[in-house]
């Protein structure tokens, strides 16, 4: 027969063990109770207040072809990446993106550039259309950083605007945004990620508008006809 004092001791030890396991789970960002999928929608795509005045669109305005975005190694899957120390990428066990970030931001890029009507048309490849300009983008990083408090999400995008006829790079820029997470959870990181994407999409739209403005200013005037 188990003595009451021994029973109480076992019960106390079990309670302490469960409490410790719960605390470890709360401190480990990779441990979650239920699988969830999240989207990147850009939180409204762009901040219209930050956009420059749109350029007048004429029949001579270029058509822009947007290539499918690429992602650097480690950021080309649906896994939501987090870091607790430099150079070490980890991922949440039960929280994922609904698709790869590269595929999710492709339509956001088109939507952002259409907000500032600079081009005659903006087409996402694959497309049979031919454009005078091409936009290539690469996701350098998209990660939830727990090596600071509060945690933050860092999103870095590299963009190239290319003349399709000459294959000359007309403009190149790297956009880097860090946004504090409202709370240190996967969902808090998703909220911060969408805000960071919105900031980068706004800066990308400004970058393309300014590049086209410079291109128009430096374009050589066409020679007049003798007729």
N, C-alpha and C positions, 0 to 999 in steps of 0.2 A: 504493500500500500504506500502510495506516495504521500509524504508528509506535506501539510499545507505550506510550510515555509519553503520547501524545495519547489513546489508547484509555483508559488509566487515568484521565486527567483527565475525559473525558466520563462515564465510569462514576461518578466521585466527584461530579460536578455533578448527575447524575441522582439519585443516592442522597440528596443534600442536598435536592433539589426534592421528592422523595416524602416525606421526613421533615417538611419544612415544611408540605406539604399535609395530612399527618396531624395535625400539631399544630393547624392552623387548624380542622380538622374537630372536634377534641376541645374547642376553646374555644368553638365556635359551637353553642349549644343547639338551633338550628333544623335542624342537619344530623344525620340518623340514617341507618342503613344499611337498615333494614327497617321496613315499615309495621306498626304495632301498635295495637290497640284496647283501651281500659281501661274499667272500670266503677266506679261509685260505689255502694258497698253500706253505707256508714256504719260500717264496722268494728265491727259488732255493734249498730248503730242508736243505742243510748243506754247511758250508764253508770248502771246501776241504783243505784249507791251515792250518786249525786247527786240522785236523785229524792226529793221530799217524800213524806210519808205520803199514800197515796191517799185521796180523799174517798169517803165512803160513797155508793154508787150506789143511787138510789131510782127509783121510777117517774116522779118529777118531774125526773130528771136530763135535761139537754138533749141533743139530737142535734146533732152537729157536721157541717157540710158543708165539705169541704176543696176549694177551687177549685184548678184546675191552676196550678202556680206559673208566674210570669213571670220573665223575666231582663232585666236592663238591656242597652242596646245594646252590642254587642261580646261579650256573654257568652251569646248566645242561639243558639249553634251547637255542633257537635260538636268544634270546634277547642279544643285545650288551650292556654290563653293563658299567656304568660310576659311578664315585664317586666324590662328592664335599666336603665330610667330612667323617672322619673315621667311619667305621661300618655301613654306610648307602649306600645301593646299589640302584641305579636308572638305568633306561634303556631308550634308545632313542625310541621315539614313532614311527618313520617311517623308521628306519634303522635296519636291522636284518642280522644275519648270514644266509647263504644259507642253512645250516644244523647246528646241534649242534656242537660246537667246538670239543667235544669228538669224534664224528664220522668223522669230517674232518681231525683230526690229526692222526687217525689210519693208513691210507696208508702212511702218511708222516713219521711215525716211521719206517715202513718197508723199505721205500725208503732210509731213513737216514742210517739205519744199513746195508743195502746192499752196500752202498758206500765204506764200509771198510770190505771187504770180510773176516769176522772172523768166520762165521757159515757155516755149510754145506748147510743149508736151513733156511729160515725165513718165517714162515707161520702165517697168521692172522686168528684167529678163527672167526667163526666156521670152523673146519677142521677135517677130519678123521685121519689125521696124528698124530703121537705121537712124542714128542720131549723130549730131555734130560733136557732142560731148559725152563723156562717160564718167560715172562716179564709182570709184572703188572704195570700199570701207572694210576695216578689220577691227573686230573687238579684241583689244589688247588685254583687258581684264574686266571682270564683273564679279566682285567678291565682297562678302560680309566680313568686316575686320573686327575681331574681338580682342586685339592687342592694345586696346585703349578703351577709355570710358568717357562718355557713352560709346557704344560700338557704332560703326558707320559702314556704309556701303560705298565702295569706290568703283566707278565706271570709267573706263578709258577707251576711246574710239579714235582710230586713225583714218583719215580720209584723203583721197587723191582725186582731183578733177583733171581729166585727161582729154586732150583734143584727139578725137578718133581718127582724123585724117593724117595728122603728123605724128601721132602717138607721143606728143610732148605733154609733160606734166605741167599744167597751167598753174596749179596751186596745190599745196599740201599743208595739212594741219593735224595736230593731235589734240583732242579734247579730253580733259581729265576733270571729273567732278566727284567730290566726296560729300555725302549727305548723312547726317546723324540718324540712326535708327530710333524710332519712338520707344521701342523696348527691345531687349536683347533676346529675341525669339526669331525663328524663321520668318514668321509673318511680319514682324517689325522690319526685318531686312528686305522683304518684298516691297513694303511701302516705300522704304528709302530708295530701293533700286528703281522703282517707277519714277520717283522724283528726280533721281540722277539722270535717268534716260530723258526725261522732259528737258532738263537743262542742256544736255548734250544735243538733243534734236534742235533746240532753239539756236544754239551756237552753230550747228551745222547749216541751218537755213541762212543765217547771217553770213557765214563763210562763203556759201555758194553765190549769194546775191552780190557780195563785194567782189568776188572773183569775176563774175559776169560784168559788173560795172567797170572794172579795170580793163577787161578784154574789149569792151566797146570803146573805151577811151583811147586805147592804144592801137585799135584796128586801123589799118591803112585805108584811106579813102579810095574808092574805085575810080579808075581813070574815066574821064568823060568821053562819050562817043563823038566821033567826027561828024556824024550825021546831024 
